[in-house]
Amino acid sequence: MKVYSSIDEFKHVKNAVVTTGTFDGVHLGHQKIISRLNDVAKAEQGETVLLTFFPHPRMVLFPDDNELKLISTQSEKIELLEKFGVEHLIIHPFSKDFSRLTSIEFVRNILVNQLGTRKLVIGYNHHFGRNREGSFEHLKEFGPVYGFDVEEIPAKDIDNIEVSSTKIRNALLAGNIPVATSYLGHYYSISGKVVQGKMNGRTIGFPTANIHVEDRYKLIPKDGVYAVKVIAEGMQYKGMMNIGNNPTVEGKGRSIEVNIFNFDNDIYGKEITVSFEVKLRDEIKFESLDALKNQLTQDKEMALR
C-alpha cells in the first residue's frame, strides 16, 4: 500500500476506484465498503484509492469540543487499511479552508481533477462538501457530467442496529467491550510504552506494566478491570488490566496498568499492545492490601476463564 500525506502527492492511476471518509476504527461498515472497492477495482482492472483526513473534521470545525476521542491512531488506521487491501491511501490535512469547498468543487477539483475517479464507492448516508451539503443524490447527478460512476453501499446492520464509529466510541466509554468488538469486527486495542510506576503491584504479587499512550486523541475505555491479551516482545500473553486512579493505594491521576500472566521480563521503555476482551468489574477501593490481593486473585481466575 502506498501512503500519501496530501492529495497533491497523488498521481493518477489507471481506472481509480475511490472511496472517501474518516474511517475511524475501520469497523464492519468500513470493511464492507473496502471489500466492494476491491471487487470493483478487480472488475474494472483498476486500483483502489481511499481518501481520508487528519485531523478529524470535528476537531477542526468544533475546536472547543474536547470530548472527541478516536478509535484508531494514524498508525493503527494505516495498518488496518493495508490489511484489508487498500492500494493507495491519501491522508489529507483537514482545514477550515478545505471544509469550505462546495459539493460541486469537491467533486470537480478533488474527485475528478486530482484523483481521476473512474468509479466512486461510498457508504450509506454519506455527506460531503460545505455544511455536508453533498449527498448520494448529488453524486448521481454529477457522475455523468464528469465521467464517473457512483455506488452506494447500504447500511450494515448488526441486530438491526446501524454500525457507526460513534456507537463504538459510546460502547467503549461504557465499558461494553463485546458490543464494541461486534461492531469493529476485531478487538479494540491500545499501544504504548511501558513507564516506571509506583511498583505497588509487585509488593502483593501482581506486578504491572504501566502504559503511556502518547496519542492524546486515542480513546481509553471506561475505568475498571479488564481481561486482555498482550503483545510484548513479539509474543502474545494473557493478562488483566486496570484503568483508573488506584484508590486503594491512593493513586494520583488516571493510569493504565496491565498484569501480564506468566511474564517477568524487563520491558521498561518498550512498546506493548493490549487488546480488550471483556470488562471484569468496576474499580473499587478496598479496605486493605490483603483485600485487594484476594480480589486480584479472583480477577485473574476470571480473566483466564
C-alpha positions as CSV (number, residue, x, y, z in Angstrom):
1,M,0.0,0.0,0.0
2,K,1.2,3.5,-0.9
3,V,0.5,6.2,1.6
4,Y,0.4,9.9,0.7
5,S,0.3,12.8,3.2
6,S,-1.8,15.0,0.9
7,I,-3.9,14.9,-2.2
8,D,-1.1,16.9,-4.0
9,E,1.3,14.0,-3.7
10,F,-1.0,11.6,-5.5
11,K,-0.5,10.9,-9.2
12,H,-3.4,9.5,-11.4
13,V,-3.6,5.7,-11.6
14,K,-5.5,3.6,-14.2
15,N,-9.2,3.3,-13.5
16,A,-9.2,4.8,-10.0
17,V,-11.9,3.2,-7.8
18,V,-12.3,5.7,-5.0
19,T,-13.9,6.0,-1.6
20,T,-13.6,8.8,1.0
21,G,-14.4,9.2,4.7
22,T,-12.8,9.4,8.1
23,F,-12.8,5.6,8.5
24,D,-12.1,5.8,12.3
25,G,-11.9,2.3,13.7
26,V,-12.1,0.6,10.3
27,H,-15.3,-1.1,11.6
28,L,-17.5,-3.7,9.8
29,G,-19.3,-1.0,7.8
30,H,-16.0,0.4,6.6
31,Q,-14.8,-3.2,5.8
32,K,-17.8,-3.7,3.6
33,I,-17.1,-0.6,1.6
34,I,-13.4,-1.6,1.2
35,S,-14.4,-5.1,0.2
36,R,-16.7,-3.7,-2.5
37,L,-13.9,-1.3,-3.5
38,N,-11.6,-4.2,-4.1
39,D,-14.2,-6.1,-6.1
40,V,-15.0,-3.2,-8.4
41,A,-11.3,-2.5,-8.9
42,K,-10.7,-6.1,-9.9
43,A,-13.6,-6.0,-12.4
44,E,-12.5,-2.6,-13.8
45,Q,-8.8,-3.6,-13.9
46,G,-8.2,-0.5,-11.8
47,E,-6.7,0.4,-8.5
48,T,-8.2,1.3,-5.1
49,V,-7.8,4.8,-3.7
50,L,-9.0,5.8,-0.2
51,L,-9.1,9.4,0.7
52,T,-9.3,10.2,4.4
53,F,-8.4,13.1,6.6
54,F,-6.4,14.2,9.7
55,P,-7.2,16.0,11.9
56,H,-10.7,14.5,12.2
57,P,-13.1,17.1,10.7
58,R,-14.9,17.6,14.0
59,M,-11.6,18.7,15.7
60,V,-11.3,21.5,13.1
61,L,-14.9,22.5,12.9
62,F,-15.6,22.3,16.6
63,P,-12.2,23.1,18.3
64,D,-13.8,23.8,21.7
65,D,-15.2,20.3,21.8
66,N,-12.5,18.4,23.8
67,E,-14.7,15.3,24.2
68,L,-13.9,13.6,20.9
69,K,-11.6,10.7,21.1
70,L,-10.6,8.4,18.3
71,I,-10.9,4.7,18.0
72,S,-7.7,4.5,15.8
73,T,-4.4,6.3,15.9
74,Q,-2.9,7.1,12.5
75,S,-0.6,4.1,12.6
76,E,-3.4,1.8,13.6
77,K,-5.7,3.1,10.8
78,I,-2.9,2.6,8.2
79,E,-2.2,-0.9,9.4
80,L,-5.9,-1.9,9.2
81,L,-6.5,-0.3,5.8
82,E,-3.4,-2.1,4.4
83,K,-4.7,-5.4,5.9
84,F,-8.0,-5.0,4.1
85,G,-6.4,-4.5,0.8
86,V,-6.4,-0.7,0.0
87,E,-3.7,0.1,-2.6
88,H,-3.5,3.9,-2.3
89,L,-4.2,5.7,1.0
90,I,-4.3,9.5,1.0
91,I,-4.3,11.2,4.4
92,H,-5.1,14.8,3.6
93,P,-4.7,17.6,6.1
94,F,-8.2,18.8,7.0
95,S,-8.6,22.5,7.5
96,K,-11.3,25.2,7.6
97,D,-10.4,26.2,4.1
98,F,-10.8,22.7,2.9
99,S,-14.2,22.4,4.7
100,R,-15.5,25.4,2.7
101,L,-15.3,23.5,-0.6
102,T,-18.8,23.3,-2.0
103,S,-20.1,19.8,-3.1
104,I,-19.5,20.7,-6.7
105,E,-16.0,22.0,-6.0
106,F,-15.2,18.8,-4.1
107,V,-16.4,16.6,-7.0
108,R,-14.7,18.6,-9.7
109,N,-11.5,19.7,-8.1
110,I,-10.8,16.7,-5.8
111,L,-12.5,13.6,-7.1
112,V,-12.2,14.3,-10.8
113,N,-9.2,16.6,-11.4
114,Q,-6.9,15.4,-8.6
115,L,-7.9,11.8,-8.1
116,G,-9.1,10.9,-11.6
117,T,-12.0,8.9,-10.2
118,R,-13.4,6.3,-12.6
119,K,-15.9,4.9,-10.0
120,L,-16.8,6.1,-6.6
121,V,-18.0,3.8,-3.8
122,I,-19.5,5.4,-0.7
123,G,-21.1,4.3,2.5
124,Y,-24.8,4.7,3.4
125,N,-25.9,8.3,4.2
126,H,-22.5,9.8,3.0
127,H,-22.3,13.6,3.0
128,F,-19.5,15.9,1.8
129,G,-18.7,19.5,0.9
130,R,-19.5,22.7,2.8
131,N,-22.0,22.1,5.6
132,R,-22.3,18.5,4.5
133,E,-24.5,19.7,1.6
134,G,-23.4,16.9,-0.8
135,S,-25.2,13.6,-0.9
136,F,-25.6,10.4,-2.9
137,E,-28.3,12.2,-5.0
138,H,-25.8,14.9,-5.8
139,L,-23.2,12.4,-6.8
140,K,-25.6,10.5,-9.1
141,E,-26.3,13.9,-10.8
142,F,-22.6,14.9,-11.1
143,G,-21.3,11.5,-12.2
144,P,-22.5,11.5,-15.8
145,V,-21.3,15.1,-16.2
146,Y,-17.8,14.4,-15.0
147,G,-17.4,10.9,-16.3
148,F,-17.5,8.6,-13.3
149,D,-20.0,6.1,-11.8
150,V,-21.1,6.1,-8.2
151,E,-22.3,3.2,-6.0
152,E,-23.7,3.5,-2.5
153,I,-23.3,0.6,0.0
154,P,-26.5,0.0,2.1
155,A,-26.3,0.4,5.8
156,K,-24.5,-2.5,7.5
157,D,-26.7,-3.8,10.3
158,I,-26.0,-6.0,13.3
159,D,-29.2,-6.9,15.1
160,N,-30.8,-4.1,13.2
161,I,-28.5,-1.5,14.7
162,E,-26.5,0.6,12.2
163,V,-22.8,0.3,12.8
164,S,-21.1,3.7,13.3
165,S,-17.8,4.9,14.9
166,T,-19.9,7.0,17.3
167,K,-21.7,3.9,18.6
168,I,-18.4,2.1,19.0
169,R,-16.9,5.0,21.0
170,N,-20.0,5.0,23.2
171,A,-19.7,1.3,23.9
172,L,-16.0,1.6,24.8
173,L,-16.7,4.6,27.1
174,A,-19.4,2.5,28.8
175,G,-17.0,-0.5,29.2
176,N,-19.2,-2.6,26.9
177,I,-16.3,-4.4,25.1
178,P,-18.4,-7.2,23.5
179,V,-20.6,-4.7,21.7
180,A,-17.6,-2.7,20.5
181,T,-15.9,-5.9,19.3
182,S,-19.0,-7.0,17.4
183,Y,-19.2,-3.6,15.6
184,L,-15.5,-3.4,14.9
185,G,-15.0,-7.0,13.7
186,H,-11.8,-7.1,15.7
187,Y,-10.6,-6.5,19.3
188,Y,-10.2,-2.9,20.4
189,S,-6.5,-2.3,21.4
190,I,-4.2,0.4,22.7
191,S,-0.5,0.6,22.4
192,G,2.1,2.5,24.4
193,K,5.5,2.5,26.1
194,V,6.0,0.9,29.5
195,V,7.0,3.5,32.0
196,Q,8.0,3.5,35.7
197,G,5.2,3.3,38.2
198,K,5.0,3.1,42.0
199,M,5.6,-0.7,41.8
200,N,2.8,-1.3,44.4
201,G,1.6,-4.3,42.4
202,R,4.9,-6.1,42.8
203,T,4.6,-6.0,46.6
204,I,1.4,-8.1,46.6
205,G,2.4,-10.5,43.8
206,F,0.8,-8.8,40.9
207,P,3.4,-6.7,39.1
208,T,2.1,-4.4,36.4
209,A,3.4,-2.7,33.4
210,N,2.3,1.0,33.4
211,I,1.4,2.1,29.8
212,H,1.9,5.6,28.5
213,V,-0.4,6.2,25.5
214,E,1.3,9.0,23.5
215,D,-1.6,9.9,21.2
216,R,-3.8,12.3,23.3
217,Y,-6.8,11.6,21.0
218,K,-6.8,7.8,21.5
219,L,-9.9,6.7,23.3
220,I,-9.3,4.9,26.6
221,P,-12.2,2.7,27.7
222,K,-14.2,3.3,30.9
223,D,-12.3,2.8,34.2
224,G,-12.3,-0.7,35.5
225,V,-10.6,-4.1,35.4
226,Y,-10.5,-6.0,32.0
227,A,-9.4,-9.3,30.7
228,V,-6.9,-8.6,27.9
229,K,-4.4,-10.1,25.6
230,V,-0.9,-8.5,25.4
231,I,1.7,-8.4,22.7
232,A,5.1,-7.9,24.3
233,E,8.4,-8.6,22.6
234,G,6.7,-10.2,19.7
235,M,4.8,-12.8,21.8
236,Q,1.2,-12.9,22.9
237,Y,0.2,-13.4,26.6
238,K,-3.0,-13.3,28.6
239,G,-3.4,-10.7,31.3
240,M,-5.7,-8.3,33.2
241,M,-5.7,-4.5,33.0
242,N,-6.7,-1.8,35.4
243,I,-7.7,1.6,34.2
244,G,-8.3,4.2,36.9
245,N,-6.9,6.0,39.9
246,N,-5.9,3.1,42.1
247,P,-7.9,4.3,45.1
248,T,-6.7,1.6,47.5
249,V,-3.1,2.8,47.3
250,E,-4.1,6.5,46.9
251,G,-3.1,6.7,43.3
252,K,-2.6,10.2,41.8
253,G,-4.2,10.6,38.4
254,R,-5.5,8.1,35.9
255,S,-3.2,5.3,35.0
256,I,-3.3,2.2,32.7
257,E,-1.7,-0.8,34.2
258,V,-1.6,-4.4,32.9
259,N,-0.6,-7.5,34.8
260,I,0.8,-9.9,32.2
261,F,0.4,-13.6,33.2
262,N,3.5,-15.8,33.3
263,F,5.8,-12.9,32.3
264,D,8.6,-11.3,34.2
265,N,10.8,-9.7,31.6
266,D,12.1,-6.2,31.9
267,I,10.2,-4.2,29.3
268,Y,10.6,-0.6,30.6
269,G,10.8,1.7,27.6
270,K,9.4,-0.9,25.2
271,E,6.1,-0.7,23.4
272,I,3.4,-3.2,24.1
273,T,-0.1,-3.6,22.6
274,V,-3.1,-4.6,24.7
275,S,-6.4,-6.0,23.2
276,F,-9.6,-5.8,25.3
277,E,-11.7,-9.0,25.6
278,V,-14.2,-8.2,28.4
279,K,-14.7,-5.9,31.4
280,L,-14.5,-7.9,34.6
281,R,-15.6,-5.3,37.2
282,D,-15.5,-1.6,38.2
283,E,-12.5,-0.2,40.0
284,I,-13.1,-0.5,43.8
285,K,-11.4,1.0,46.8
286,F,-10.6,-1.9,49.2
287,E,-10.1,-1.6,53.0
288,S,-6.6,-3.2,52.8
289,L,-3.9,-4.5,50.5
290,D,-4.8,-8.1,51.6
291,A,-8.4,-7.5,50.4
292,L,-7.1,-6.1,47.1
293,K,-4.8,-9.1,46.7
294,N,-7.7,-11.5,47.3
295,Q,-9.8,-9.7,44.7
296,L,-7.0,-9.7,42.2
297,T,-6.6,-13.5,42.6
298,Q,-10.3,-13.8,41.7
299,D,-9.9,-11.4,38.8
300,K,-7.1,-13.5,37.4
301,E,-9.1,-16.7,37.6
302,M,-12.0,-15.0,35.8
303,A,-9.7,-13.5,33.2
304,L,-8.2,-16.9,32.5
305,R,-11.7,-18.4,32.1
